[in-house]
């Protein structure tokens, strides 16, 4: 879990935006026994939360949640963006 979150954080620190919307700051990392989080506020006021957790021994779950979106159309656009982003993430 730590390696996955650390890789995400390193990638995010190198970016200034997602989908042409600025990242305000570098994001915040928090860790608990079962979860790892990265949270950031974007320039449009929306919030991005990355959650890493252990599904089963040796397997993790990686989730991106995008909150405080202004409309269902915005939610559809961001869902498509994150899907494509994760497919192309190396």
Secondary structure, 3 states (H helix, E strand, C coil): CHHHHHHHHHHHHCCCEECCEEEEEEEEEEECCCEEEEEEEECCCCEEEEEEEEEECCEEEEEEEEECCCCHHHHHHHHHHHHHHHHHCC
